[in-house]
Each structure stands twice: as C-alpha cells, then as structure tokens.
Amino acid sequence: MHSRRSTSWALRAPAHWIVWSIVLFAVTIALGFVAKAIPAVRFDGLDAAVNGVNSPLLDAAALLLDRLDHPVVVAGILAVVFVILLFAVGWRRALGTCIVAGAGWLTTLVVKAAVAQPRPSTRDLTHVLDISPATLSYPSGHVVFAAALVTAMAMVSRAGLPRAIVVIVGTLFVLAVAWSRLYVGVHYGTDVVGGVLNGVAGAVLVAGLWNLVTQGRRRTR
C-alpha cells in the first residue's frame, strides 16, 4: 500500500500562483529596464568594492561558483537533489522539484532577451579573474538558478524545522552566489537582485503549472 508521501505529486505553490508569477516577473523586468536607463540605479561600483577584498581562497570560491550555471553542472546538481528527495518525499515530488528548479532557471533567458543589458566593464577592478561570460548581464543566471533551486526545495520541505533549515541554508547559498558574481566583476548590483526575483518568479510559475498538469493524476489515484 502506497503512502501519501510516496504517491503525492503536488508541490506547495502559492494559492494564487498566476498572480504572484505575473507580479514577480513584471517587477523583475521593470527593475531591469530602470537600471538600464538610469545607471545610478545599477549600484555602479559595487562589484569593484566587493572585488577589492580579495584573496586566493576567495578566488577559488568565486571560480567554483562560476561553474554553477553550466548545463552539465546544473544537471548534476539536480540529479543529486532528485536522489536525496527520492527517499524523503517520493519520486513524483522529487521529479517535480527538479523540474521547477531547472525550468525556473531557464526563464532567465526570456528576461535577459527582453532587457538586453550589456555586461559591466572590468576596467575598474583591482583584481581581475579570468572570466569570460557569454550572455547578457541582467539578471544573473547563476543567482536565478540558486534562487529557483532554494524556492523549489522550500516548496517540497515539510513545514517547521525542515523548511526553516532549507530557507536559512538556502538563503546563505543564494547570498554566496550573489557575492561571487560581484566578486568576479561580471554583474551590476541590480543583476543579482533581479536574479533573486527572477528565480522565485520562475519557480512559482513552473510549480503552479506542475500542480495544474498533475492534478488529474492526483484525482485518479
């Protein structure tokens, strides 16, 4: 006899997920256009200030986190998350969590194309690392993935201490990724803020769609 945990498809998305998705994406894109039009809003110089406090250890950490949005790395992280959640919440919700994190991350391609913010120059950096970003600046795709992953994990976590741990550890992870993008000098301050907004928006949207698509399966069971 299957337990409720192992047969459940649903993730804990907000009740009004469509509204939340629209609002969050609207704020994300609006912030991008405002920052593009008004340089002062971009927190110019924040990357140089963060980069100014450097060390070999910080270099290693930033370069390690720089790999975070490579497709192979993302696939590896999601595979590990799936295996862990497989034993905790069952394969259905584990699969849903990975789809929410991965597809939520991919929504950044739409926001990047819409805003089309060029990368900041590295000429003001005192400590230049060998980083060659290939995509547009706003929002940070690394931060989008981190925020989408943490949001998805929070949606599948049990209420109480487990979810609190996920939120606290996840917040530290997102902050570390945001720091790393400023440290290597390839993003403005608004890029990492927009990355958090985009990541949460993408996760909420995909989670709502996941629940909608799997609703019929839940009823038949």
N, C-alpha and C positions, 0 to 999 in steps of 0.2 A: 504493500500500500504506500503510495507516494505521499510524502509530507507536503504541507503547504509551502514550505520554504523551497523545496526542490522543483515544484510544479508552477510556481508563480512567474509570470512574465513581467509584471508591472514594476516600473521604477517610480520613485517618489518625486514626480514632477509637480510643479505648482498647478493648482486647480485651473487657473486662468493662464495657461502657458502660452497661448497665442498672443494675448495682450502683453504679457511680460516679454516675449520674444520681440514683438514689434517695437516696444518701447526701448528695450536694451539695444537693439540694432540701430534704431533711429538716433539714440544718444551717441552710440559708437561712431556712426558715420558723421553726425553733426560735429562731434569733437574733432574728428579728422579734418573736416573742411575748415573749421575755425582755426585750428592750429596751422593749417597750410596757408591760410590767408593772413594770419596775424602771427608773425614769428615769435613775438614775446610770449605767446601762449604756449609755445612748444617747450618751455623751460630750457632755452638755449644755454649751453654751458654746463648743464647738469652732468652730461656724460663726461666732459673734461674734468669736472670736480671729482666724480667717482673714480675716473681713471687715474687721477693724480695720487690716490692712495693705493699703491701697487706693491706687489712682492711676488717672488717666484711661486709661492703657494697659491696666491690669488690668481695668478696667471693660469696655473694648472686647473684650478676650479672653473674659471671662466671658459677655458678652452674645452673642458669636458662638457660643460653645459651647452656650449655652442653646437654640439652634435645632436642636441635634443630634438630638433625638428627634421632631421634626416629621415626619409621614409623607412629605411631599414631599421633605424633606431626606434622610431615610433612603433613599428610593427613588433619589434622585440619587447618593448615596454608593455604593449597591450597584450601580448602573449603571456607575459609573466602575470599581469593583472588578471587575465582570464583564468589561469591555473589556480591562483590564490583564491579568487572568488568562487571557483567551481566547487570547492569544498565548503565554502561558507554560506553561499546563497543559492547554489544550483547553477546548472549550465545556462539556463534561459536568461536569468538576470545577469549572469556573468557576461554572456554574449551581448545583451542589451547595453551594459555598462561600457564595454569596449567599443561598440558601435557609436554610442553617444559621444565618447571621448574622441574617437577618430574622425567621425563626420562633423562633430562640433568644431574640431580643429580646422577642417577643410573649408569651413565657411569664411575663414580669413582671406581666402583667395578672392572672394567676391568683394569684401570690404577694401582690400588692397587695390583692386582694379578700379573701384568706384572713387576712392580718394586720390590715388596715384601720387603719393608723397615721396619725393626723392630722398635718398639717404643723406644724413648729415656728413659734412666733411670731417676728415680726421686730422686736418692741419693744426688744430688747437690742442691735440692730445700730446701729453708729455711722454707717454709710454704706449707706443703703437704695437699691437699684436698682429700677427699675420692672419687677418680675417678678410675674406672676400665674399660678402653677401651678394646673392644673385637677384633677390627680389626687391620690391618696393619697401619703404620704411614703415608706413602706418597700416595696420598696427603690427606689433612684434609677433611673428608667428610662433616663436618659442614660448612667449608668455600666453598666447592663445591656447596652445596645447596644454601647458601646465594648468591653466585655469579650467579648461574644459575637462581635463582628467580629474582634477580635485572635485569639481562640481558633480561629475558623474559618480565618483566614489562616494560622495556625501549622499547622493540620491539612493544608493543601494545599501548604505550602512544602517544598522539598527539605531533607533533613537536612544539618546542617553550618552553614556560614556563612549561607546564605539564611534558614534558620529562626531562627538566632541574631539576625540583624538584625530580622526580623519581631517576635520576642519582646521585644527591647530597645526598639525604636521603639514597639511596641505598648504596652509597659508604661508608657512615658513618656506616651503618649496617654491611657491609662486614668487615670493619676495626674493629668494636666491636667484631664480631665473631672471627676474626683472633687473636685479643688480648686475648680473653677468652681461646683459645686453647693453647696459650703460657703460660698464667697465671696458668692454671691447670697443666702444665708441661708434656703434653702428645704428644707434637709435636715439631719438629725442625722448624727453621725459613723457610726453603725451603718447608716444608709441607704446610704452609699457602699460600706461593707464588704459589706453584703448584696447590693449591686448587682454587685460582682465575683463573688461566689458564684453569684448567680442567672444572670449572663451565661455563666459557664463551664458551669454545670449545663445551661442551655438549649441551648448549643452542642453539648455532649456527647450529650444526648438526641437532638437532631434529626440530628446526624451519624450516630449509630448507626442511627436509623430510615432515613436516606437510604441507608446502605450495605445495610441489610436489604432495602429496596424495590428497589434497583438490582442486587441480587445475581443475579437471574435474567437480567438483560440482560448482565451480565459473562460469565455461563456460556455464553449463546448465541453470543457473539462468539468 
